[in-house]
Amino acid sequence: ITFSVSTVFPPEGLSLFRLNAKTGGIRLTGALDFEDVRSYEIEIEATDQGNPPLSGDCKVVVEVVDVND
């Protein structure tokens, strides 16, 4: 199975998250700031290597919590 990001909302979040194409694991590549964006939606597609290939998708929602206040 291969994992890929189909969309990220808001689009500037694309540079903040890294998806491992083999495992589907998601990691942060930068800091998140509650005052800038309160949540991100990442749509991920998983595709197998069958003939024909089958795929499925899901949405991951990341809610940013303000820990400074």
VMD Tcl script that builds the backbone (N, CA, C; Angstrom):
set m [mol new atoms 207]
animate dup $m
set s [atomselect $m all]
$s set {name element resname resid chain x y z} {
  {N N ILE 1 A 0.854 -1.180 0.000}
  {CA C ILE 1 A 0.000 0.000 0.000}
  {C C ILE 1 A 0.891 1.231 0.000}
  {N N THR 2 A 0.500 2.224 -0.788}
  {CA C THR 2 A 1.210 3.498 -0.850}
  {C C THR 2 A 0.260 4.600 -0.395}
  {N N PHE 3 A 0.760 5.467 0.488}
  {CA C PHE 3 A -0.028 6.570 1.032}
  {C C PHE 3 A 0.417 7.878 0.393}
  {N N SER 4 A -0.561 8.761 0.128}
  {CA C SER 4 A -0.229 10.075 -0.427}
  {C C SER 4 A -1.233 11.099 0.077}
  {N N VAL 5 A -0.785 12.357 0.136}
  {CA C VAL 5 A -1.643 13.461 0.550}
  {C C VAL 5 A -2.347 13.982 -0.687}
  {N N SER 6 A -3.683 14.041 -0.625}
  {CA C SER 6 A -4.401 14.591 -1.770}
  {C C SER 6 A -4.662 16.082 -1.591}
  {N N THR 7 A -5.051 16.523 -0.386}
  {CA C THR 7 A -5.232 17.951 -0.127}
  {C C THR 7 A -4.938 18.255 1.342}
  {N N VAL 8 A -4.579 19.506 1.574}
  {CA C VAL 8 A -4.393 20.029 2.935}
  {C C VAL 8 A -5.123 21.360 2.993}
  {N N PHE 9 A -5.900 21.568 4.059}
  {CA C PHE 9 A -6.576 22.846 4.237}
  {C C PHE 9 A -6.254 23.383 5.623}
  {N N PRO 10 A -5.798 24.585 5.744}
  {CA C PRO 10 A -5.441 25.542 4.700}
  {C C PRO 10 A -4.175 25.096 3.957}
  {N N PRO 11 A -4.007 25.544 2.711}
  {CA C PRO 11 A -2.890 25.084 1.870}
  {C C PRO 11 A -1.505 25.322 2.464}
  {N N GLU 12 A -1.326 26.352 3.288}
  {CA C GLU 12 A 0.006 26.587 3.863}
  {C C GLU 12 A 0.415 25.480 4.824}
  {N N GLY 13 A -0.527 24.634 5.232}
  {CA C GLY 13 A -0.211 23.497 6.091}
  {C C GLY 13 A 0.542 22.405 5.363}
  {N N LEU 14 A 0.573 22.444 4.035}
  {CA C LEU 14 A 1.268 21.423 3.265}
  {C C LEU 14 A 2.740 21.328 3.635}
  {N N SER 15 A 3.356 22.447 3.974}
  {CA C SER 15 A 4.778 22.444 4.326}
  {C C SER 15 A 5.011 22.064 5.794}
  {N N LEU 16 A 3.958 21.972 6.594}
  {CA C LEU 16 A 4.110 21.675 8.026}
  {C C LEU 16 A 4.008 20.194 8.371}
  {N N PHE 17 A 3.468 19.389 7.449}
  {CA C PHE 17 A 3.267 17.977 7.726}
  {C C PHE 17 A 3.969 17.134 6.668}
  {N N ARG 18 A 4.579 16.011 7.116}
  {CA C ARG 18 A 5.235 15.086 6.195}
  {C C ARG 18 A 4.598 13.713 6.375}
  {N N LEU 19 A 4.174 13.116 5.268}
  {CA C LEU 19 A 3.543 11.804 5.275}
  {C C LEU 19 A 4.529 10.771 4.762}
  {N N ASN 20 A 4.715 9.688 5.528}
  {CA C ASN 20 A 5.554 8.584 5.093}
  {C C ASN 20 A 4.734 7.749 4.107}
  {N N ALA 21 A 5.179 7.653 2.859}
  {CA C ALA 21 A 4.413 6.982 1.811}
  {C C ALA 21 A 4.286 5.479 2.046}
  {N N LYS 22 A 5.204 4.888 2.815}
  {CA C LYS 22 A 5.159 3.440 3.059}
  {C C LYS 22 A 4.340 3.070 4.281}
  {N N THR 23 A 4.434 3.868 5.354}
  {CA C THR 23 A 3.760 3.519 6.609}
  {C C THR 23 A 2.482 4.310 6.857}
  {N N GLY 24 A 2.342 5.464 6.223}
  {CA C GLY 24 A 1.190 6.324 6.462}
  {C C GLY 24 A 1.363 7.210 7.684}
  {N N GLY 25 A 2.527 7.170 8.324}
  {CA C GLY 25 A 2.797 8.005 9.501}
  {C C GLY 25 A 2.903 9.476 9.127}
  {N N ILE 26 A 2.378 10.330 9.992}
  {CA C ILE 26 A 2.412 11.775 9.758}
  {C C ILE 26 A 3.304 12.417 10.816}
  {N N ARG 27 A 4.208 13.280 10.380}
  {CA C ARG 27 A 5.101 13.999 11.295}
  {C C ARG 27 A 5.050 15.489 11.024}
  {N N LEU 28 A 5.292 16.258 12.079}
  {CA C LEU 28 A 5.393 17.716 11.935}
  {C C LEU 28 A 6.777 18.087 11.438}
  {N N THR 29 A 6.846 19.092 10.566}
  {CA C THR 29 A 8.139 19.597 10.103}
  {C C THR 29 A 8.397 21.011 10.606}
  {N N GLY 30 A 7.434 21.576 11.326}
  {CA C GLY 30 A 7.577 22.929 11.852}
  {C C GLY 30 A 6.638 23.127 13.028}
  {N N ALA 31 A 6.666 24.307 13.592}
  {CA C ALA 31 A 5.826 24.623 14.753}
  {C C ALA 31 A 4.430 25.042 14.307}
  {N N LEU 32 A 3.443 24.678 15.119}
  {CA C LEU 32 A 2.065 25.099 14.887}
  {C C LEU 32 A 1.741 26.233 15.849}
  {N N ASP 33 A 0.988 27.225 15.385}
  {CA C ASP 33 A 0.638 28.370 16.220}
  {C C ASP 33 A -0.879 28.542 16.230}
  {N N PHE 34 A -1.467 28.450 17.407}
  {CA C PHE 34 A -2.918 28.572 17.582}
  {C C PHE 34 A -3.438 29.900 17.062}
  {N N GLU 35 A -2.666 30.963 17.231}
  {CA C GLU 35 A -3.114 32.280 16.782}
  {C C GLU 35 A -3.165 32.383 15.254}
  {N N ASP 36 A -2.367 31.592 14.541}
  {CA C ASP 36 A -2.363 31.616 13.074}
  {C C ASP 36 A -3.462 30.727 12.497}
  {N N VAL 37 A -3.461 29.460 12.869}
  {CA C VAL 37 A -4.434 28.489 12.352}
  {C C VAL 37 A -4.850 27.578 13.496}
  {N N ARG 38 A -6.155 27.397 13.681}
  {CA C ARG 38 A -6.657 26.593 14.794}
  {C C ARG 38 A -6.843 25.124 14.457}
  {N N SER 39 A -6.966 24.805 13.167}
  {CA C SER 39 A -7.069 23.391 12.781}
  {C C SER 39 A -6.633 23.207 11.331}
  {N N TYR 40 A -6.181 21.985 11.041}
  {CA C TYR 40 A -5.772 21.601 9.693}
  {C C TYR 40 A -6.548 20.349 9.310}
  {N N GLU 41 A -6.907 20.249 8.041}
  {CA C GLU 41 A -7.541 19.053 7.511}
  {C C GLU 41 A -6.632 18.477 6.433}
  {N N ILE 42 A -6.242 17.222 6.623}
  {CA C ILE 42 A -5.349 16.547 5.681}
  {C C ILE 42 A -6.107 15.362 5.085}
  {N N GLU 43 A -6.259 15.351 3.777}
  {CA C GLU 43 A -6.912 14.227 3.109}
  {C C GLU 43 A -5.829 13.306 2.559}
  {N N ILE 44 A -5.919 12.023 2.935}
  {CA C ILE 44 A -4.907 11.034 2.596}
  {C C ILE 44 A -5.549 9.933 1.770}
  {N N GLU 45 A -4.833 9.501 0.747}
  {CA C GLU 45 A -5.298 8.400 -0.093}
  {C C GLU 45 A -4.331 7.227 0.028}
  {N N ALA 46 A -4.881 6.022 0.190}
  {CA C ALA 46 A -4.093 4.796 0.236}
  {C C ALA 46 A -4.422 3.985 -1.011}
  {N N THR 47 A -3.389 3.547 -1.732}
  {CA C THR 47 A -3.566 2.799 -2.970}
  {C C THR 47 A -2.755 1.514 -2.899}
  {N N ASP 48 A -3.393 0.378 -3.276}
  {CA C ASP 48 A -2.649 -0.877 -3.280}
  {C C ASP 48 A -2.007 -1.106 -4.645}
  {N N GLN 49 A -1.255 -2.195 -4.772}
  {CA C GLN 49 A -0.524 -2.479 -6.005}
  {C C GLN 49 A -1.225 -3.541 -6.844}
  {N N GLY 50 A -2.519 -3.735 -6.635}
  {CA C GLY 50 A -3.274 -4.747 -7.375}
  {C C GLY 50 A -3.508 -4.366 -8.824}
  {N N ASN 51 A -4.157 -5.295 -9.532}
  {CA C ASN 51 A -4.476 -5.041 -10.923}
  {C C ASN 51 A -5.958 -5.305 -11.119}
  {N N PRO 52 A -6.816 -4.325 -11.147}
  {CA C PRO 52 A -6.551 -2.891 -11.090}
  {C C PRO 52 A -6.272 -2.446 -9.650}
  {N N PRO 53 A -5.529 -1.359 -9.484}
  {CA C PRO 53 A -5.261 -0.861 -8.124}
  {C C PRO 53 A -6.536 -0.320 -7.474}
  {N N LEU 54 A -6.696 -0.641 -6.201}
  {CA C LEU 54 A -7.819 -0.136 -5.424}
  {C C LEU 54 A -7.313 0.953 -4.493}
  {N N SER 55 A -8.174 1.906 -4.167}
  {CA C SER 55 A -7.748 2.986 -3.276}
  {C C SER 55 A -8.867 3.347 -2.315}
  {N N GLY 56 A -8.482 3.954 -1.238}
  {CA C GLY 56 A -9.410 4.473 -0.244}
  {C C GLY 56 A -8.854 5.768 0.291}
  {N N ASP 57 A -9.699 6.581 0.891}
  {CA C ASP 57 A -9.214 7.854 1.411}
  {C C ASP 57 A -9.822 8.126 2.779}
  {N N CYS 58 A -9.165 9.014 3.506}
  {CA C CYS 58 A -9.657 9.435 4.814}
  {C C CYS 58 A -9.230 10.879 5.047}
  {N N LYS 59 A -9.853 11.495 6.048}
  {CA C LYS 59 A -9.502 12.865 6.418}
  {C C LYS 59 A -8.970 12.850 7.846}
  {N N VAL 60 A -7.815 13.451 8.050}
  {CA C VAL 60 A -7.221 13.610 9.363}
  {C C VAL 60 A -7.370 15.074 9.762}
  {N N VAL 61 A -7.973 15.308 10.924}
  {CA C VAL 61 A -8.151 16.674 11.421}
  {C C VAL 61 A -7.193 16.883 12.594}
  {N N VAL 62 A -6.363 17.910 12.494}
  {CA C VAL 62 A -5.413 18.268 13.546}
  {C C VAL 62 A -5.913 19.559 14.177}
  {N N GLU 63 A -6.291 19.492 15.445}
  {CA C GLU 63 A -6.728 20.692 16.168}
  {C C GLU 63 A -5.565 21.201 17.017}
  {N N VAL 64 A -5.261 22.486 16.856}
  {CA C VAL 64 A -4.169 23.121 17.579}
  {C C VAL 64 A -4.711 23.697 18.875}
  {N N VAL 65 A -4.072 23.362 19.993}
  {CA C VAL 65 A -4.505 23.831 21.309}
  {C C VAL 65 A -3.593 24.968 21.748}
  {N N ASP 66 A -4.179 26.027 22.291}
  {CA C ASP 66 A -3.408 27.170 22.779}
  {C C ASP 66 A -2.934 26.856 24.186}
  {N N VAL 67 A -1.651 26.524 24.347}
  {CA C VAL 67 A -1.124 26.195 25.674}
  {C C VAL 67 A -0.504 27.397 26.374}
  {N N ASN 68 A -0.350 28.529 25.684}
  {CA C ASN 68 A 0.255 29.721 26.282}
  {C C ASN 68 A -0.728 30.414 27.236}
  {N N ASP 69 A -2.026 30.314 26.956}
  {CA C ASP 69 A -3.011 30.988 27.780}
  {C C ASP 69 A -3.567 29.998 28.763}
}
mol reanalyze $m
mol bondsrecalc $m
mol representation Tube
mol addrep $m
